[in-house]
Amino acid sequence: MPPIRLDLALPPGYPAEAVLAFFARRAIPGVEHITATSYRRSFAFNGTPGWLEADLARGVLDVQHADPAAASEVAARSRHLFDLDAPRAGIRRCFARDARLGPLLREHGDIRVPGCWDGFELGVRAVLGQQITVAAARTIASRIVARHAPRIAGAAEEEPCHSLFPEAAAFTTADLDGLGLTGARIATLRALADAVAGGAVDFDPAQGGAQFVARCTAVRGIGPWTAHYMAMRALRDSDAFPAGDIVLRKVLRPGTTLSVKELEAASQPWRPYRAYAVLLLWRAA
């Protein structure tokens, strides 16, 4: 099946290199494949697998799926995935007058909050990333996919995205022992899967960030950092702010580690764009 090609309509100055680098550090082999200019991944639409590939150098999106209707769904999700509709003017006005963020914004230019393809998948990644490095979390995610991800029938031998990330229902019974996870982390993944499968947690942006965080933190093993990280990337909450993040607590005032309360207070002038401040400060770390 030949792919359907769509125009991504990238805004001028879009920071493709930084966004792709963010995804590349977290890419899960078998599900995602990132190059210096493109992002490719597998997905399912109405239960049928397919592929998308976004070429950010040319600003085009290729969608390969048996159902042509998948193209519009992929196009909409891709705008969130790459944060193509970020409120750039508002972010600039808010940060330009800030002593710490203003110089960083001028140095790094346009800033985006990389989104996700699927909320539950992002939730799994967030749980895996609790208190370990990005590289370590990626390794464990890769092991989960290697053991439990359904392989796409008919995928070409050379296809790097040959599997689909497991759905929430699969995690409720999946054997997760021997993958580098603690018992507590396995319990959290199962609790999250149960909450998503049962509807206690969903990723509808209409609910608002506060309600989403409250629902997530009701899940065993999910605290404010994980919930706000999920809100940033899955819910597209521009004001989500993981105040417990140790990197943020150290980088805002070099040489000082702020308390969570101090960082929360310092972040108030950045509302309603605190999620963008997070990405800017992470880049500066």
C-alpha positions as CSV (number, residue, x, y, z in Angstrom):
1,M,0.0,0.0,0.0
2,P,1.5,3.3,-1.0
3,P,1.7,6.0,1.6
4,I,-0.5,9.1,1.7
5,R,1.6,12.2,1.8
6,L,0.5,15.2,3.8
7,D,1.9,18.7,4.4
8,L,2.9,19.2,8.1
9,A,2.8,23.0,7.7
10,L,5.8,23.5,10.0
11,P,5.9,27.0,11.3
12,P,8.9,29.2,10.5
13,G,11.9,28.5,12.8
14,Y,10.5,25.3,14.1
15,P,13.2,23.6,16.3
16,A,13.2,20.3,14.4
17,E,16.7,19.3,15.6
18,A,15.9,19.8,19.3
19,V,12.6,18.0,19.0
20,L,14.0,15.0,17.1
21,A,16.9,14.8,19.6
22,F,14.4,14.6,22.5
23,F,12.6,11.7,20.8
24,A,15.8,10.0,19.8
25,R,17.0,9.7,23.4
26,R,13.8,8.0,24.3
27,A,13.1,6.0,21.1
28,I,11.9,2.4,21.6
29,P,13.5,0.0,19.1
30,G,10.8,-1.9,17.2
31,V,8.2,0.8,17.7
32,E,10.1,4.0,16.8
33,H,13.0,5.0,14.5
34,I,14.5,8.4,14.5
35,T,17.1,9.9,12.2
36,A,18.6,13.4,12.1
37,T,15.7,14.6,10.0
38,S,12.8,12.2,10.5
39,Y,10.5,10.4,13.0
40,R,9.0,7.0,12.1
41,R,6.7,4.8,14.2
42,S,4.1,2.0,14.1
43,F,0.5,2.6,15.1
44,A,-2.9,1.0,15.1
45,F,-6.0,2.5,13.7
46,N,-9.3,0.7,14.2
47,G,-7.3,-2.4,15.2
48,T,-5.2,-2.4,12.0
49,P,-1.5,-1.6,12.1
50,G,0.2,1.0,10.0
51,W,3.2,3.4,9.9
52,L,3.8,7.1,9.9
53,E,6.9,8.9,9.0
54,A,7.4,12.7,9.5
55,D,10.2,14.2,7.6
56,L,10.9,17.5,9.4
57,A,13.5,18.6,7.0
58,R,10.9,18.7,4.2
59,G,7.9,19.3,6.3
60,V,5.9,16.2,5.1
61,L,4.1,13.4,6.7
62,D,3.7,10.0,5.1
63,V,0.9,7.7,6.4
64,Q,0.9,4.1,5.4
65,H,-2.4,2.3,6.3
66,A,-5.0,0.1,4.7
67,D,-7.7,2.6,5.6
68,P,-7.3,6.0,4.0
69,A,-9.3,7.5,6.9
70,A,-6.3,6.9,9.1
71,A,-4.5,9.8,7.4
72,S,-6.7,12.5,9.1
73,E,-6.3,10.9,12.5
74,V,-2.5,10.6,12.1
75,A,-2.3,14.2,10.9
76,A,-4.2,15.5,14.0
77,R,-2.1,13.4,16.4
78,S,1.1,14.5,14.7
79,R,0.3,18.1,15.3
80,H,0.2,17.3,19.1
81,L,3.2,14.9,18.8
82,F,5.4,17.7,17.4
83,D,3.6,20.5,19.2
84,L,3.1,22.4,16.0
85,D,0.5,24.8,17.4
86,A,2.5,26.1,20.4
87,P,1.5,29.6,21.4
88,R,4.8,31.1,20.5
89,A,3.9,34.8,20.8
90,G,2.5,34.2,24.3
91,I,5.5,32.2,25.4
92,R,7.9,35.0,24.2
93,R,6.0,37.7,25.9
94,C,5.9,35.7,29.2
95,F,9.5,34.7,29.2
96,A,11.2,37.7,27.7
97,R,11.0,39.7,30.9
98,D,12.2,36.8,33.1
99,A,15.9,37.2,34.2
100,R,16.5,33.4,33.9
101,L,14.3,32.3,31.0
102,G,14.7,35.4,28.8
103,P,18.4,34.8,28.0
104,L,17.7,31.1,27.6
105,L,15.0,31.7,25.1
106,R,17.2,34.1,23.1
107,E,19.9,31.5,23.1
108,H,17.8,28.4,22.2
109,G,15.2,30.1,20.1
110,D,11.8,28.5,19.6
111,I,10.9,26.0,22.3
112,R,8.4,23.1,22.0
113,V,7.0,20.4,24.4
114,P,7.3,17.1,22.5
115,G,4.0,15.2,22.8
116,C,3.2,11.6,22.5
117,W,1.4,9.3,20.2
118,D,-0.6,7.5,22.9
119,G,-1.4,8.5,26.4
120,F,-1.0,5.1,28.0
121,E,2.3,4.5,26.2
122,L,3.5,7.8,27.6
123,G,2.3,6.8,31.0
124,V,4.3,3.6,30.9
125,R,7.4,5.6,29.9
126,A,6.8,8.1,32.7
127,V,6.6,5.3,35.3
128,L,9.7,3.7,33.9
129,G,11.5,7.0,34.2
130,Q,10.9,7.4,37.9
131,Q,14.2,8.0,39.6
132,I,16.4,6.5,36.8
133,T,18.1,7.9,33.8
134,V,16.4,8.4,30.4
135,A,18.8,5.8,29.0
136,A,17.9,3.2,31.6
137,A,14.2,3.8,31.2
138,R,14.5,3.4,27.4
139,T,16.4,0.1,27.9
140,I,13.6,-1.3,30.1
141,A,10.9,-0.1,27.7
142,S,12.8,-1.9,24.9
143,R,12.8,-5.1,26.9
144,I,9.0,-4.8,27.4
145,V,8.5,-4.4,23.7
146,A,10.8,-7.2,22.8
147,R,8.9,-9.6,25.1
148,H,5.3,-8.4,24.8
149,A,4.7,-6.2,21.8
150,P,2.7,-7.9,19.0
151,R,4.7,-8.1,15.8
152,I,3.0,-6.6,12.7
153,A,2.1,-9.3,10.3
154,G,3.6,-8.7,6.9
155,A,6.1,-6.1,8.1
156,A,9.1,-6.1,5.8
157,E,12.3,-7.7,7.0
158,E,14.1,-4.4,7.0
159,E,11.2,-2.5,8.7
160,P,12.6,-0.9,11.9
161,C,9.1,-0.4,13.4
162,H,7.9,-3.9,13.2
163,S,5.8,-4.1,16.4
164,L,3.0,-2.3,18.2
165,F,3.4,-0.9,21.7
166,P,1.3,-3.2,24.0
167,E,-2.1,-1.9,25.0
168,A,-3.2,-1.3,28.6
169,A,-5.1,-4.6,28.8
170,A,-1.9,-6.5,28.0
171,F,0.0,-5.0,31.0
172,T,-2.6,-6.3,33.5
173,T,-1.4,-9.9,33.0
174,A,2.0,-9.5,31.3
175,D,5.1,-11.2,32.8
176,L,7.3,-8.2,33.7
177,D,9.8,-10.1,35.9
178,G,13.4,-10.2,34.8
179,L,13.3,-6.9,32.8
180,G,15.1,-4.7,35.4
181,L,11.9,-3.5,37.1
182,T,11.4,-3.5,40.9
183,G,8.4,-5.1,42.3
184,A,7.0,-1.7,43.2
185,R,7.4,-0.5,39.7
186,I,5.7,-3.5,38.3
187,A,2.8,-2.9,40.7
188,T,2.5,0.7,39.5
189,L,2.5,-0.3,35.8
190,R,-0.3,-2.8,36.5
191,A,-2.2,-0.2,38.6
192,L,-1.9,2.3,35.8
193,A,-3.0,-0.2,33.2
194,D,-6.0,-1.1,35.3
195,A,-6.9,2.5,35.8
196,V,-6.7,3.3,32.0
197,A,-8.5,0.1,31.0
198,G,-11.3,0.7,33.5
199,G,-11.7,4.4,32.7
200,A,-10.5,5.9,36.0
201,V,-7.6,7.6,34.1
202,D,-8.1,9.0,30.6
203,F,-6.2,11.4,28.4
204,D,-9.0,13.7,27.3
205,P,-7.6,17.3,27.4
206,A,-11.1,18.6,28.1
207,Q,-10.8,17.5,31.8
208,G,-8.1,20.0,32.6
209,G,-4.7,19.5,34.1
210,A,-5.8,19.7,37.8
211,Q,-8.4,16.9,37.4
212,F,-6.0,14.8,35.4
213,V,-3.2,15.1,38.0
214,A,-5.7,14.2,40.8
215,R,-6.8,11.1,39.0
216,C,-3.3,10.0,38.2
217,T,-2.0,10.5,41.7
218,A,-4.8,8.3,43.0
219,V,-3.1,5.5,41.2
220,R,-0.7,3.5,43.5
221,G,2.9,4.6,42.8
222,I,2.2,7.7,40.8
223,G,3.2,10.9,42.4
224,P,3.0,14.6,41.4
225,W,6.2,14.4,39.2
226,T,4.9,11.6,37.1
227,A,1.4,13.0,36.8
228,H,2.7,16.5,35.8
229,Y,5.1,14.9,33.3
230,M,2.2,13.0,31.8
231,A,0.1,16.1,31.7
232,M,2.8,18.0,29.9
233,R,3.2,15.5,27.1
234,A,0.0,13.5,26.9
235,L,-2.6,16.1,27.9
236,R,-0.9,19.0,26.2
237,D,-1.3,21.0,29.5
238,S,0.9,24.1,28.9
239,D,1.0,24.9,32.6
240,A,1.9,21.5,33.9
241,F,4.9,21.7,36.1
242,P,6.8,18.8,37.8
243,A,8.1,20.9,40.7
244,G,9.8,17.9,42.3
245,D,12.2,17.5,39.3
246,I,15.7,17.5,40.6
247,V,17.2,18.9,37.5
248,L,14.8,21.9,37.6
249,R,15.5,22.4,41.3
250,K,19.3,22.6,40.5
251,V,19.4,24.5,37.2
252,L,17.2,27.5,38.0
253,R,19.8,29.0,40.4
254,P,23.1,27.4,39.7
255,G,24.9,26.3,42.8
256,T,21.7,26.0,44.8
257,T,19.1,23.2,45.0
258,L,15.7,24.7,45.6
259,S,13.1,23.0,47.6
260,V,9.9,22.0,45.8
261,K,8.1,24.8,47.5
262,E,10.7,27.4,46.5
263,L,10.6,26.1,42.9
264,E,6.8,26.2,42.8
265,A,6.9,29.8,44.0
266,A,9.6,30.8,41.5
267,S,7.5,29.3,38.6
268,Q,4.4,31.5,39.2
269,P,5.4,34.3,36.8
270,W,5.7,31.7,34.0
271,R,2.1,30.8,34.1
272,P,0.3,29.6,31.9
273,Y,3.4,28.3,30.0
274,R,5.3,26.5,32.8
275,A,5.6,23.3,30.7
276,Y,7.6,25.3,28.1
277,A,9.8,26.7,30.9
278,V,10.5,23.0,31.9
279,L,11.8,22.2,28.4
280,L,13.8,25.3,28.3
281,L,15.5,24.7,31.6
282,W,16.1,21.0,30.8
283,R,17.9,22.1,27.6
284,A,20.0,24.5,29.7
285,A,21.0,21.8,32.2
